[in-house]
Structures are given as C-alpha cells and as structure tokens.
Amino acid sequence: MNGERRGVILYGHGADAVAEALRELDPRYLPVDGVPPESAQVPVLRCENRAEADDVRKAAPDVAWQVVALYRPGDEVEHSGNPVLWLNTSKIDPRTAARAVDQADLVVWYEVINPIRVTTADGGPAADDYSNFVIVVPDGYRTVAHAVTGATAPECLPSTAERVLRSHDLWVLARLRDADVCENCVLRHG
C-alpha cells in the first residue's frame, strides 16, 4: 500500500469496538460511515457482512482497502475478496485486534533454539504406524519471535540460528503463542 490512499473495512463481531481501538491507537484512523474525499487520514468503515464490504471496495477502487473479518467460533462469517485479515475476537481484545490491523504487513520469524528432535527408538526406519518414533525435547528448547517488514530476515536474528521458521503470523499475536519475543523487535515494532 505504498503511496496509495489506504482504508480499513471491518465486518463481523466487535467491529465498532475495534474501530474505536484503532482511533485510540493512532489518530490517523478515522471511523466513518462513508468514504471521505481526499484525506491524509485512513478511513475505517464498519460493514454488516462480506457483501457490504465487497460493495464498498467496488465503489471506491482508488482506495487500497485492508478488509478485516472479525469472528468468534461458531459465527457464520463469509470470506471477502482479497486482501482479508481474519481475527478471532474470542481470543483477543479490541486493542490487540487494532494493533494487528495496524501491523498486518509485518512478517514474524521464529528462531528455534535447541529444536525438538524426532528419532526412532530402534535406530531403524520409521514404522508404517510410527509406533517406533521417539520425540525428544532437549533442555533449553524454546522459540523466539522476531519481526520485520518485508522478505529480508531481521537484523537481530542470529546468522548461526540452527532452525528458523518464517511465518505470516501477526507480530502482535505472536505473544499468544508459547514463544519469547525479541526485545530489539519490540523496541522497533511495539
């Protein structure tokens, strides 16, 4: 969305609360009922459903819309056209959802320290039913989440890291996983 006019469309459970949390996070986010004319602010529209969100996108093609579906388990929320961000509001509060919307372009890199190993108990090949597998969790096993915008690895990720898993998890939600969070990345991305 570089250089483009941006906007956010929220639909589903808790859209009003997330719109308000976005405004509190950054005053550039402006909850509105329609697309305002040219503005340096980022309009945040709340829609009832996927169809209404898609209609807004079609009516304002000059805006690079970030569409966000807010749901709870059991909700029947339909996918909107791309791009779309799905957030389970039963696991996160409106402020966390707002941070996820604001930082949706970050990529999380998980550094795995002393990785879990899978071997066979008898030293032979894996049995068809995997009954001879042994899972070894070494002392000191942990993961550390790093974040960066773009495809290049974060500078704080050690070049000697034994195993790194790149993910499209949201940085702000990485803290929900059983992982440490890199302090350098926290200073850069909050």
TORTORVO-261805 format. One record per residue (C-alpha): residue number from 1; x, y negated, z; residue in three letters. Coordinates in steps of 0.001 Angstrom, whole numbers. Layout:
N
site i:NUM; xx:X; yy:Y; zz:Z; aa:ALA
...
//
This chain:
190
site i:1; xx:0; yy:0; zz:0; aa:MET
site i:2; xx:2976; yy:-2296; zz:-511; aa:ASN
site i:3; xx:1945; yy:-5744; zz:-1692; aa:GLY
site i:4; xx:-1642; yy:-4641; zz:-2151; aa:GLU
site i:5; xx:-4628; yy:-6000; zz:-326; aa:ARG
site i:6; xx:-5415; yy:-3470; zz:2398; aa:ARG
site i:7; xx:-8593; yy:-2417; zz:4146; aa:GLY
site i:8; xx:-9803; yy:268; zz:6524; aa:VAL
site i:9; xx:-13072; yy:2182; zz:6318; aa:ILE
site i:10; xx:-14170; yy:4066; zz:9429; aa:LEU
site i:11; xx:-17038; yy:6528; zz:9489; aa:TYR
site i:12; xx:-18236; yy:9124; zz:11932; aa:GLY
site i:13; xx:-18246; yy:9415; zz:15722; aa:HIS
site i:14; xx:-16928; yy:6336; zz:17548; aa:GLY
site i:15; xx:-16341; yy:4064; zz:14547; aa:ALA
site i:16; xx:-17374; yy:919; zz:16459; aa:ASP
site i:17; xx:-15013; yy:1673; zz:19356; aa:ALA
site i:18; xx:-12084; yy:2397; zz:17022; aa:VAL
site i:19; xx:-12770; yy:-809; zz:15040; aa:ALA
site i:20; xx:-12655; yy:-2802; zz:18277; aa:GLU
site i:21; xx:-9461; yy:-997; zz:19368; aa:ALA
site i:22; xx:-7848; yy:-1871; zz:16011; aa:LEU
site i:23; xx:-8706; yy:-5550; zz:16546; aa:ARG
site i:24; xx:-7188; yy:-5409; zz:20053; aa:GLU
site i:25; xx:-4069; yy:-3653; zz:18724; aa:LEU
site i:26; xx:-3404; yy:-6236; zz:16018; aa:ASP
site i:27; xx:-5479; yy:-9351; zz:15275; aa:PRO
site i:28; xx:-4886; yy:-8830; zz:11541; aa:ARG
site i:29; xx:-7536; yy:-6090; zz:11708; aa:TYR
site i:30; xx:-10897; yy:-7784; zz:11314; aa:LEU
site i:31; xx:-14097; yy:-5772; zz:11889; aa:PRO
site i:32; xx:-16553; yy:-6989; zz:9239; aa:VAL
site i:33; xx:-19863; yy:-5984; zz:7680; aa:ASP
site i:34; xx:-18724; yy:-6560; zz:4097; aa:GLY
site i:35; xx:-15504; yy:-7123; zz:2201; aa:VAL
site i:36; xx:-14436; yy:-10736; zz:2776; aa:PRO
site i:37; xx:-12967; yy:-12718; zz:-103; aa:PRO
site i:38; xx:-9192; yy:-13015; zz:-278; aa:GLU
site i:39; xx:-7732; yy:-12927; zz:3190; aa:SER
site i:40; xx:-4440; yy:-12128; zz:4888; aa:ALA
site i:41; xx:-6391; yy:-10056; zz:7373; aa:GLN
site i:42; xx:-7214; yy:-6371; zz:6987; aa:VAL
site i:43; xx:-10988; yy:-5855; zz:6814; aa:PRO
site i:44; xx:-12286; yy:-2943; zz:8910; aa:VAL
site i:45; xx:-15644; yy:-1667; zz:7720; aa:LEU
site i:46; xx:-17784; yy:811; zz:9613; aa:ARG
site i:47; xx:-19868; yy:3117; zz:7470; aa:CYS
site i:48; xx:-22545; yy:5639; zz:8361; aa:GLU
site i:49; xx:-21192; yy:8508; zz:6248; aa:ASN
site i:50; xx:-18928; yy:9651; zz:3418; aa:ARG
site i:51; xx:-21266; yy:8476; zz:665; aa:ALA
site i:52; xx:-21385; yy:4935; zz:2044; aa:GLU
site i:53; xx:-17580; yy:4913; zz:2424; aa:ALA
site i:54; xx:-17168; yy:6011; zz:-1200; aa:ASP
site i:55; xx:-19621; yy:3308; zz:-2340; aa:ASP
site i:56; xx:-17583; yy:627; zz:-538; aa:VAL
site i:57; xx:-14408; yy:1866; zz:-2215; aa:ARG
site i:58; xx:-16042; yy:1726; zz:-5640; aa:LYS
site i:59; xx:-17451; yy:-1765; zz:-5006; aa:ALA
site i:60; xx:-14031; yy:-3155; zz:-4034; aa:ALA
site i:61; xx:-11439; yy:-1350; zz:-6193; aa:PRO
site i:62; xx:-8914; yy:-4177; zz:-5699; aa:ASP
site i:63; xx:-8522; yy:-3159; zz:-2034; aa:VAL
site i:64; xx:-6218; yy:-278; zz:-1061; aa:ALA
site i:65; xx:-8611; yy:1433; zz:1344; aa:TRP
site i:66; xx:-7495; yy:3695; zz:4131; aa:GLN
site i:67; xx:-10522; yy:5890; zz:4779; aa:VAL
site i:68; xx:-10758; yy:7390; zz:8264; aa:VAL
site i:69; xx:-13233; yy:10112; zz:9238; aa:ALA
site i:70; xx:-13842; yy:10297; zz:12973; aa:LEU
site i:71; xx:-15340; yy:13585; zz:14111; aa:TYR
site i:72; xx:-15940; yy:15906; zz:17022; aa:ARG
site i:73; xx:-16022; yy:19708; zz:16802; aa:PRO
site i:74; xx:-19419; yy:20762; zz:15517; aa:GLY
site i:75; xx:-20060; yy:17474; zz:13680; aa:ASP
site i:76; xx:-21014; yy:17803; zz:10055; aa:GLU
site i:77; xx:-18763; yy:15148; zz:8550; aa:VAL
site i:78; xx:-18130; yy:15322; zz:4820; aa:GLU
site i:79; xx:-14747; yy:14590; zz:3256; aa:HIS
site i:80; xx:-14437; yy:11274; zz:1484; aa:SER
site i:81; xx:-12305; yy:10749; zz:-1604; aa:GLY
site i:82; xx:-8559; yy:10315; zz:-1044; aa:ASN
site i:83; xx:-6851; yy:8870; zz:866; aa:PRO
site i:84; xx:-8509; yy:10022; zz:4065; aa:VAL
site i:85; xx:-7355; yy:10454; zz:7634; aa:LEU
site i:86; xx:-9264; yy:12870; zz:9879; aa:TRP
site i:87; xx:-9196; yy:12165; zz:13621; aa:LEU
site i:88; xx:-10798; yy:14399; zz:16235; aa:ASN
site i:89; xx:-12258; yy:11893; zz:18704; aa:THR
site i:90; xx:-12831; yy:14613; zz:21300; aa:SER
site i:91; xx:-9036; yy:14799; zz:21764; aa:LYS
site i:92; xx:-8069; yy:11131; zz:21517; aa:ILE
site i:93; xx:-9469; yy:7877; zz:22828; aa:ASP
site i:94; xx:-10257; yy:4849; zz:20600; aa:PRO
site i:95; xx:-6918; yy:3156; zz:21382; aa:ARG
site i:96; xx:-4947; yy:6244; zz:20308; aa:THR
site i:97; xx:-7104; yy:6528; zz:17176; aa:ALA
site i:98; xx:-6382; yy:2866; zz:16393; aa:ALA
site i:99; xx:-2635; yy:3444; zz:16751; aa:ARG
site i:100; xx:-2919; yy:6479; zz:14456; aa:ALA
site i:101; xx:-4708; yy:4377; zz:11815; aa:VAL
site i:102; xx:-2106; yy:1614; zz:12154; aa:ASP
site i:103; xx:840; yy:4048; zz:11834; aa:GLN
site i:104; xx:-554; yy:6503; zz:9282; aa:ALA
site i:105; xx:2459; yy:6018; zz:6962; aa:ASP
site i:106; xx:4981; yy:7439; zz:9450; aa:LEU
site i:107; xx:6387; yy:10935; zz:8979; aa:VAL
site i:108; xx:7281; yy:12999; zz:12037; aa:VAL
site i:109; xx:10401; yy:15164; zz:12042; aa:TRP
site i:110; xx:10572; yy:17821; zz:14760; aa:TYR
site i:111; xx:14095; yy:18705; zz:15863; aa:GLU
site i:112; xx:14031; yy:22247; zz:17256; aa:VAL
site i:113; xx:16648; yy:22815; zz:19954; aa:ILE
site i:114; xx:17553; yy:26429; zz:20796; aa:ASN
site i:115; xx:14880; yy:27781; zz:18461; aa:PRO
site i:116; xx:12722; yy:30792; zz:19218; aa:ILE
site i:117; xx:14077; yy:33906; zz:17526; aa:ARG
site i:118; xx:12240; yy:36965; zz:16287; aa:VAL
site i:119; xx:14148; yy:40243; zz:16129; aa:THR
site i:120; xx:13249; yy:43899; zz:16061; aa:THR
site i:121; xx:13513; yy:45986; zz:19212; aa:ALA
site i:122; xx:15265; yy:48846; zz:17426; aa:ASP
site i:123; xx:17518; yy:46713; zz:15200; aa:GLY
site i:124; xx:15831; yy:48156; zz:12109; aa:GLY
site i:125; xx:13433; yy:46620; zz:9602; aa:PRO
site i:126; xx:10037; yy:45296; zz:10679; aa:ALA
site i:127; xx:7371; yy:47957; zz:11171; aa:ALA
site i:128; xx:4275; yy:47670; zz:8993; aa:ASP
site i:129; xx:2233; yy:46746; zz:12061; aa:ASP
site i:130; xx:5014; yy:44524; zz:13504; aa:TYR
site i:131; xx:4981; yy:46630; zz:16685; aa:SER
site i:132; xx:8773; yy:46548; zz:16947; aa:ASN
site i:133; xx:9035; yy:42733; zz:16951; aa:PHE
site i:134; xx:10588; yy:41003; zz:19938; aa:VAL
site i:135; xx:10124; yy:37256; zz:20404; aa:ILE
site i:136; xx:12992; yy:35630; zz:22295; aa:VAL
site i:137; xx:12525; yy:32168; zz:23813; aa:VAL
site i:138; xx:16037; yy:31032; zz:24826; aa:PRO
site i:139; xx:16759; yy:28812; zz:27820; aa:ASP
site i:140; xx:16669; yy:25188; zz:26734; aa:GLY
site i:141; xx:14165; yy:25758; zz:23920; aa:TYR
site i:142; xx:12336; yy:22523; zz:23116; aa:ARG
site i:143; xx:11344; yy:20258; zz:20284; aa:THR
site i:144; xx:11965; yy:16537; zz:19942; aa:VAL
site i:145; xx:9710; yy:14425; zz:17719; aa:ALA
site i:146; xx:11365; yy:11721; zz:15602; aa:HIS
site i:147; xx:9508; yy:9309; zz:13317; aa:ALA
site i:148; xx:10336; yy:7393; zz:10174; aa:VAL
site i:149; xx:8567; yy:5686; zz:7308; aa:THR
site i:150; xx:9365; yy:7419; zz:4019; aa:GLY
site i:151; xx:11153; yy:10591; zz:3000; aa:ALA
site i:152; xx:14604; yy:9923; zz:4476; aa:THR
site i:153; xx:15399; yy:11578; zz:7801; aa:ALA
site i:154; xx:15508; yy:9267; zz:10836; aa:PRO
site i:155; xx:18987; yy:7952; zz:11675; aa:GLU
site i:156; xx:18722; yy:9313; zz:15227; aa:CYS
site i:157; xx:18132; yy:12881; zz:14024; aa:LEU
site i:158; xx:21446; yy:14703; zz:14627; aa:PRO
site i:159; xx:23116; yy:15951; zz:11449; aa:SER
site i:160; xx:24081; yy:19073; zz:13403; aa:THR
site i:161; xx:20460; yy:19961; zz:14228; aa:ALA
site i:162; xx:20013; yy:23703; zz:13790; aa:GLU
site i:163; xx:16404; yy:23522; zz:12642; aa:ARG
site i:164; xx:14226; yy:20562; zz:11615; aa:VAL
site i:165; xx:10575; yy:20711; zz:10671; aa:LEU
site i:166; xx:9204; yy:17786; zz:8691; aa:ARG
site i:167; xx:5526; yy:17160; zz:9259; aa:SER
site i:168; xx:2705; yy:14856; zz:8323; aa:HIS
site i:169; xx:1541; yy:14842; zz:11946; aa:ASP
site i:170; xx:860; yy:11346; zz:13095; aa:LEU
site i:171; xx:3609; yy:9905; zz:15261; aa:TRP
site i:172; xx:1183; yy:8573; zz:17822; aa:VAL
site i:173; xx:-349; yy:12050; zz:18103; aa:LEU
site i:174; xx:2994; yy:13863; zz:18400; aa:ALA
site i:175; xx:2740; yy:13240; zz:22135; aa:ARG
site i:176; xx:-272; yy:15555; zz:22263; aa:LEU
site i:177; xx:1949; yy:18470; zz:21293; aa:ARG
site i:178; xx:4398; yy:20229; zz:23563; aa:ASP
site i:179; xx:7323; yy:18130; zz:22325; aa:ALA
site i:180; xx:9618; yy:15458; zz:23686; aa:ASP
site i:181; xx:9578; yy:12141; zz:21864; aa:VAL
site i:182; xx:12807; yy:10455; zz:20756; aa:CYS
site i:183; xx:13337; yy:7280; zz:22787; aa:GLU
site i:184; xx:15016; yy:5481; zz:19839; aa:ASN
site i:185; xx:11961; yy:6187; zz:17684; aa:CYS
site i:186; xx:9655; yy:4999; zz:20479; aa:VAL
site i:187; xx:11511; yy:1672; zz:20507; aa:LEU
site i:188; xx:11097; yy:1367; zz:16707; aa:ARG
site i:189; xx:7519; yy:2594; zz:16351; aa:HIS
site i:190; xx:5914; yy:2304; zz:19794; aa:GLY
//
